[in-house]
Amino acid sequence: MAKPKRRRRRSQAQAYDASLKALVQEQARDILPVFLPGALYEDTLNVEIIRPAMRVDKVFKVMYREVDHIFHLEFESGSDSDMPSRLLAYHAVLYQEHHLPVISMIVYPFRTKMAVSPWREMSGEEELLTFHFLTLPLFTMDAEHFVREHILCMYPLLPTMQGATDVVLGRAMDELAELYRDDEVTLAQQFVWMELLVERTDTISAQDKRKIQERLDMYDRLWEENPKVQQIRAASEAKGEVQAMRRMLISVVKARFPALVELAQEQALQINSPDALDLLVQKIATAPDEQMVRWLLSPTAA
């Protein structure tokens, strides 16, 4: 019985990445100008790059500096030395597809070592390529500023920021509760995003976390009585667990059989069950050779 409980807790903690993407997706018109001052939202682009299999986080068409641009966001919770080169690959394909200038941004919700722009490709002393990208460290931003200015689209992200005390988040929650008093589903979604980030962040003291959780617990009726809210919460948590297991699968293959990473990426995108992914990870971790892993990653084996 303990294992399912641990899995549920783990899925709640890991669901933050899917929730961040959903937050930006649903509030893109308001939140993109905060991320990139001067940008005006025009459209959301559903982009999947398959050369090789890669899935970008969020891509939008925006008006920026009086010209149409592609605005590409990637969310990173930890340090990844390969992120700049991967971002460059996305950047090049997006430009090729749309023939518009591409602004690439890495959003860091939690304290970590960030990629440094520009990224340079070197051949000895010769610089072959320079790639400029933006970074947005939410963990350095001031939570009270957004509450003071009533920038509501940023309220679910407040737990990642500096100064996100019980008092500041309490004011934000009260304002959201008033704004969405006739729309329980939207209110619940805002609090789900906030709760997931409270669990993960290290910018809030343990004491304030307890107080914030007590405030959130007051709205438990929303989760218990509204089927739509329960569906949203379950879907968010399940998606987060699937993405975490996909990353684990690719990491295990990369560590044991680097030549099969591309195949692992392709197969990971085809599996939507965390249990199936977990089983595949276990099999690959104990596989005797590359031939066996190649078979495990084949569509017929799946």
C-alpha positions as CSV (number, residue, x, y, z in Angstrom):
1,M,0.0,0.0,0.0
2,A,2.9,2.4,0.6
3,K,4.1,2.4,-3.0
4,P,0.9,3.8,-4.5
5,K,0.9,6.6,-1.9
6,R,4.5,7.5,-2.6
7,R,3.8,7.5,-6.3
8,R,0.8,9.9,-5.8
9,R,3.0,12.2,-3.7
10,R,5.7,12.1,-6.3
11,S,3.3,12.8,-9.1
12,Q,2.0,15.8,-7.3
13,A,5.5,17.2,-6.9
14,Q,6.4,16.5,-10.5
15,A,3.2,17.9,-12.0
16,Y,4.5,21.5,-11.7
17,D,6.1,21.4,-15.2
18,A,2.9,20.4,-16.9
19,S,1.0,23.0,-14.8
20,L,3.4,25.8,-15.8
21,K,2.8,25.0,-19.4
22,A,-0.9,24.9,-18.9
23,L,-0.9,28.2,-17.0
24,V,1.0,29.9,-19.9
25,Q,-1.3,28.3,-22.4
26,E,-4.5,29.5,-20.8
27,Q,-3.3,33.0,-19.9
28,A,-1.0,33.6,-22.8
29,R,-2.5,36.9,-23.8
30,D,-1.8,38.4,-20.3
31,I,1.3,36.6,-19.3
32,L,3.5,36.8,-22.4
33,P,3.8,40.6,-22.2
34,V,5.1,40.1,-18.6
35,F,7.7,37.6,-19.7
36,L,8.7,39.7,-22.8
37,P,7.8,43.4,-22.2
38,G,6.5,44.9,-25.5
39,A,5.2,41.6,-26.9
40,L,1.5,41.3,-27.9
41,Y,0.0,37.8,-28.2
42,E,-1.3,36.8,-31.6
43,D,-1.6,33.0,-31.7
44,T,-0.6,29.8,-30.0
45,L,1.3,27.4,-32.2
46,N,1.2,23.7,-31.6
47,V,4.6,22.5,-32.7
48,E,6.2,19.1,-32.6
49,I,9.6,18.8,-34.1
50,I,10.4,15.3,-35.4
51,R,13.9,15.7,-36.8
52,P,14.8,13.9,-34.4
53,A,11.8,13.4,-32.1
54,M,11.7,16.5,-30.0
55,R,8.7,18.3,-28.4
56,V,9.0,22.0,-27.6
57,D,7.3,23.3,-24.5
58,K,5.3,26.3,-25.7
59,V,5.5,28.3,-28.9
60,F,3.5,31.5,-29.7
61,K,3.2,34.0,-32.4
62,V,3.6,37.5,-31.0
63,M,3.8,41.1,-32.3
64,Y,7.1,42.5,-31.0
65,R,8.9,45.6,-32.0
66,E,6.1,46.1,-34.6
67,V,7.1,42.9,-36.4
68,D,5.6,39.4,-36.1
69,H,7.9,37.0,-34.1
70,I,7.9,33.4,-32.9
71,F,8.2,33.3,-29.1
72,H,9.5,29.9,-27.8
73,L,9.4,29.1,-24.1
74,E,11.2,26.2,-22.4
75,F,10.7,25.4,-18.7
76,E,13.7,24.1,-16.8
77,S,13.7,23.0,-13.2
78,G,17.4,22.1,-13.0
79,S,20.8,22.6,-14.6
80,D,21.1,21.1,-18.1
81,S,24.4,21.7,-19.9
82,D,22.8,20.5,-23.2
83,M,19.9,23.0,-23.0
84,P,21.5,25.8,-25.1
85,S,22.4,23.5,-28.0
86,R,18.9,21.9,-27.9
87,L,17.4,25.3,-27.8
88,L,19.4,26.2,-30.9
89,A,18.0,23.1,-32.7
90,Y,14.5,24.2,-31.9
91,H,15.3,27.8,-32.9
92,A,16.6,26.7,-36.3
93,V,13.6,24.5,-37.1
94,L,11.1,27.1,-36.0
95,Y,12.7,29.7,-38.2
96,Q,12.7,27.3,-41.1
97,E,9.0,26.5,-40.6
98,H,7.8,30.1,-40.1
99,H,10.4,32.4,-41.7
100,L,10.0,34.8,-38.8
101,P,12.5,36.0,-36.2
102,V,12.5,33.6,-33.2
103,I,13.0,34.7,-29.6
104,S,14.0,31.7,-27.4
105,M,13.6,31.9,-23.7
106,I,14.3,29.5,-20.8
107,V,12.1,30.0,-17.8
108,Y,13.6,28.8,-14.5
109,P,11.0,28.5,-11.8
110,F,13.4,27.2,-9.1
111,R,16.8,28.1,-8.0
112,T,19.5,26.4,-10.1
113,K,22.5,27.0,-12.3
114,M,21.2,28.7,-15.4
115,A,22.4,28.5,-19.0
116,V,24.5,31.6,-20.0
117,S,23.7,33.5,-23.2
118,P,25.2,33.7,-25.8
119,W,26.1,30.1,-26.5
120,R,29.0,29.7,-28.8
121,E,30.2,26.9,-31.1
122,M,33.9,26.9,-31.3
123,S,36.5,25.3,-33.6
124,G,39.7,25.8,-31.6
125,E,40.0,29.6,-31.3
126,E,37.5,30.2,-34.2
127,E,33.9,31.0,-33.3
128,L,31.7,29.2,-35.8
129,L,28.3,30.3,-34.4
130,T,26.9,32.5,-31.7
131,F,23.3,31.9,-30.4
132,H,21.6,34.5,-28.2
133,F,18.7,33.5,-26.0
134,L,16.8,34.9,-23.0
135,T,16.5,33.5,-19.5
136,L,13.7,34.3,-17.0
137,P,14.6,33.3,-13.4
138,L,11.3,33.4,-11.6
139,F,13.1,32.7,-8.3
140,T,14.7,36.1,-8.4
141,M,11.5,38.1,-9.0
142,D,9.6,40.0,-6.3
143,A,6.3,38.4,-5.4
144,E,5.0,41.5,-3.6
145,H,5.5,43.6,-6.8
146,F,3.0,41.5,-8.8
147,V,0.4,41.6,-5.9
148,R,0.9,45.3,-5.4
149,E,0.4,46.0,-9.2
150,H,-2.5,43.4,-9.3
151,I,-0.9,41.4,-12.2
152,L,-3.2,38.5,-11.7
153,C,-1.9,36.3,-14.4
154,M,1.3,35.9,-12.4
155,Y,-0.4,35.0,-9.1
156,P,-0.1,31.2,-9.6
157,L,3.7,31.7,-10.1
158,L,4.1,33.7,-6.9
159,P,5.3,30.7,-4.8
160,T,8.5,30.5,-7.0
161,M,9.5,34.1,-6.2
162,Q,11.3,36.0,-3.5
163,G,9.1,37.5,-0.7
164,A,6.3,34.9,-1.3
165,T,5.3,35.0,2.4
166,D,2.1,33.7,3.9
167,V,0.8,37.3,4.0
168,V,1.6,38.1,0.3
169,L,0.2,34.8,-1.0
170,G,-2.8,35.3,1.3
171,R,-3.6,38.6,-0.3
172,A,-3.3,37.0,-3.8
173,M,-5.6,34.1,-2.8
174,D,-8.2,36.5,-1.4
175,E,-8.1,38.6,-4.6
176,L,-8.4,35.4,-6.8
177,A,-11.3,34.2,-4.6
178,E,-13.1,37.5,-5.1
179,L,-12.4,37.6,-8.9
180,Y,-13.6,34.0,-9.5
181,R,-16.3,33.8,-6.8
182,D,-18.8,32.7,-9.5
183,D,-16.4,30.4,-11.4
184,E,-15.2,27.6,-9.1
185,V,-13.4,25.7,-11.8
186,T,-11.2,28.6,-12.8
187,L,-10.5,29.4,-9.1
188,A,-9.6,25.8,-8.4
189,Q,-7.2,25.7,-11.3
190,Q,-5.4,28.8,-10.1
191,F,-5.0,27.2,-6.6
192,V,-3.9,23.9,-8.1
193,W,-1.1,25.6,-9.9
194,M,-0.2,27.6,-6.8
195,E,-0.3,24.5,-4.5
196,L,2.0,22.4,-6.8
197,L,4.6,25.2,-6.8
198,V,4.4,25.7,-3.0
199,E,5.3,22.0,-2.6
200,R,8.5,22.4,-4.7
201,T,9.8,25.9,-4.1
202,D,12.7,26.7,-1.7
203,T,11.9,30.5,-1.7
204,I,9.3,30.0,1.1
205,S,10.1,29.2,4.6
206,A,8.7,25.9,6.1
207,Q,6.6,27.9,8.5
208,D,5.0,30.0,5.8
209,K,4.5,26.9,3.7
210,R,2.4,25.4,6.5
211,K,0.4,28.6,6.8
212,I,-0.2,28.8,3.0
213,Q,-1.2,25.1,2.9
214,E,-3.7,25.8,5.7
215,R,-5.2,28.6,3.5
216,L,-5.3,26.3,0.5
217,D,-6.9,23.5,2.6
218,M,-9.8,25.9,3.3
219,Y,-10.8,25.4,-0.4
220,D,-10.8,21.6,-0.2
221,R,-14.5,21.7,-0.9
222,L,-13.6,22.8,-4.4
223,W,-11.7,19.6,-5.0
224,E,-14.2,17.4,-3.2
225,E,-17.4,18.6,-4.6
226,N,-16.7,19.7,-8.2
227,P,-16.1,16.8,-10.6
228,K,-14.6,19.1,-13.2
229,V,-12.0,20.3,-10.7
230,Q,-11.2,16.8,-9.8
231,Q,-10.7,15.9,-13.5
232,I,-8.4,18.9,-14.0
233,R,-6.3,18.0,-11.0
234,A,-6.0,14.3,-11.9
235,A,-5.1,15.1,-15.5
236,S,-2.4,17.6,-14.4
237,E,-0.9,15.2,-11.9
238,A,-1.0,12.3,-14.4
239,K,0.6,14.3,-17.2
240,G,3.4,15.4,-14.8
241,E,4.1,11.8,-13.9
242,V,4.2,10.7,-17.5
243,Q,6.6,13.4,-18.4
244,A,8.8,12.6,-15.4
245,M,8.9,8.9,-16.4
246,R,9.7,9.8,-20.0
247,R,12.7,11.8,-18.8
248,M,13.8,8.9,-16.6
249,L,13.5,6.5,-19.6
250,I,15.7,8.7,-21.8
251,S,18.2,9.2,-19.0
252,V,18.6,5.5,-18.3
253,V,19.1,4.8,-22.0
254,K,21.6,7.7,-22.4
255,A,23.6,6.3,-19.4
256,R,23.7,2.7,-20.6
257,F,23.3,2.8,-24.4
258,P,23.9,6.4,-25.8
259,A,23.5,5.3,-29.4
260,L,19.8,4.5,-28.7
261,V,18.8,7.9,-27.2
262,E,17.0,9.0,-30.4
263,L,15.1,5.8,-30.5
264,A,14.2,6.2,-26.8
265,Q,12.9,9.7,-27.4
266,E,10.7,8.5,-30.2
267,Q,9.3,5.6,-28.2
268,A,8.8,7.7,-25.1
269,L,6.4,10.0,-26.9
270,Q,4.3,7.1,-27.9
271,I,3.6,5.9,-24.3
272,N,1.1,7.8,-22.2
273,S,0.9,5.4,-19.2
274,P,3.3,6.1,-16.3
275,D,3.1,2.4,-15.3
276,A,4.1,1.2,-18.8
277,L,7.0,3.7,-18.8
278,D,8.1,2.5,-15.3
279,L,8.1,-1.1,-16.5
280,L,10.0,-0.2,-19.6
281,V,12.6,1.6,-17.5
282,Q,13.0,-1.4,-15.2
283,K,13.5,-3.7,-18.2
284,I,16.1,-1.4,-19.9
285,A,18.0,-1.0,-16.6
286,T,18.5,-4.7,-16.4
287,A,18.8,-5.5,-20.1
288,P,22.0,-7.5,-20.9
289,D,23.0,-5.7,-24.1
290,E,22.1,-3.1,-26.7
291,Q,20.3,-5.5,-29.0
292,M,17.8,-6.3,-26.2
293,V,17.2,-2.6,-25.5
294,R,16.7,-1.9,-29.2
295,W,14.0,-4.6,-29.3
296,L,12.4,-3.3,-26.1
297,L,12.2,0.2,-27.7
298,S,10.7,-1.2,-30.9
299,P,7.0,-0.5,-31.6
300,T,6.3,-4.3,-31.7
301,A,7.7,-4.8,-28.2
302,A,5.7,-1.9,-26.8
